[in-house]
Amino acid sequence: MKLLMYQANKDKIFAVAPMMDWTDRHCRFFHRLMSKRALLYTEMVVADAIIHGNRDYLLEYNNEEHPLALQLGGSDPEKLAQAAKIAIEYGYDEINLNVGCPSDRVQSGTFGACLMREPALVGRCVAAMKEVVSVPVTVKCRIGVDEQDTKIALDDLSREVWERGADALWVHARKAWLEGLSPKENRDIPPLDYGRVHDLKAENMSQFIGINGGVEDLIQSGEHLGKCDGVMLGRVAYHNPSILRYVDQELFGDTVEPIPYADILDSMCDYAELHLSKGGSLNHITRHMIGLFQGMPGARAYRQILSTKSNKNNASPEVLSEAYSMVKDNISATA
Ligand SMILES: Cc1cc2nc3c(=O)[nH]c(=O)nc-3n(C[C@H](O)[C@H](O)[C@H](O)COP(=O)(O)O)c2cc1C
């Protein structure tokens, strides 16, 4: 496997964003079927949980998922280093620090988006992790929080992380408002400011800077890749995952056909079979597949079957085949 490289102005990266409760290992396995190129992110895992909790449960994944980045939450450099060191034994291709999540739980632990106010501490966290791992260490942040001036806040953070050796900075191009908005509102209400991130890139040409937030399709992704090194999609990739089928071809020029839906379904049935044989439930897997046929005739019946029948005791992968039969005839032979 090729090691993940972050080379500013050279290697472009398309990533699927870290999303709590969404980008778990089953989701990532499913996404990986559709794009070999996409860099996949785990959900955020808190450093303390790795140090004290069930490591295998938190960190195990399927080998197919590479390239795979683990996102850590925390603000204690030593603990982050300890967690990164443990995690790296599992073979992750990158360690990413969350400096963008605005939930109360995260704020009370003094990490996530409130770290935008503590750029020097973020720098120390990066340095501590860099010291113990040889894979890239990256940061995902906002353009600022609350009343911060986004020019100053993002410049300060970016300077600190580069000085401490970060390999890339992924920027969600909106502020987080720590008072008064829920995490969900904080993904929609603060206005997007792509210009701020494009400017940051223009001023830091030797650094790898990726952009995130509100990117709706691969055309917009391509436009951002003209101005930044990376583009990261969250909700669109999750709700309309078939967009991932075109990433390798359209963004990277690979001469591959999008994977046929029938092959996706076959692979997911095999995957589900294995998961069930280990005592898992079908719904753990199918819940990520609800949006696969978005916009196609039969998609509603497909969704209904998946969401009502996958939850039942002893639900088998047959449910997937049954759901697929609702859309199958509407897909052209090559799709
Ligand atoms: C359900 C959900 C969970 C999220 N969890 C995380 C997380 O664990 N870590 C993180 O950095 N961002 C998290 N985010 C934010 C996304 O990574 C991304 O920055 C945000 O959704 C904006 O990108 P988008 O407009 O393409 O969705 C989450 C977003 C959603 C929708």
The ligand as an ORCA input file, in Angstrom:
! r2SCAN-3c Opt
* xyz 0 1
  C     -23.346     13.726     12.143
  C     -22.081     14.539     12.073
  C     -21.052     14.255     12.952
  C     -19.850     14.982     12.906
  N     -18.816     14.608     13.711
  C     -17.598     15.208     13.559
  C     -16.446     14.723     14.235
  O     -16.468     13.724     14.962
  N     -15.277     15.399     14.044
  C     -15.190     16.494     13.227
  O     -14.105     17.069     13.075
  N     -16.258     16.958     12.563
  C     -17.451     16.327     12.697
  N     -18.509     16.738     11.951
  C     -18.335     17.872     11.022
  C     -17.929     17.354      9.626
  O     -16.683     16.698      9.683
  C     -17.839     18.531      8.643
  O     -16.848     19.405      9.076
  C     -19.153     19.291      8.531
  O     -20.252     18.411      8.403
  C     -19.120     20.249      7.329
  O     -18.931     19.545      6.125
  P     -20.159     19.211      5.133
  O     -20.882     20.494      4.901
  O     -19.521     18.658      3.912
  O     -21.033     18.224      5.850
  C     -19.704     16.036     11.984
  C     -20.757     16.313     11.098
  C     -21.919     15.569     11.135
  C     -23.021     15.867     10.143
*
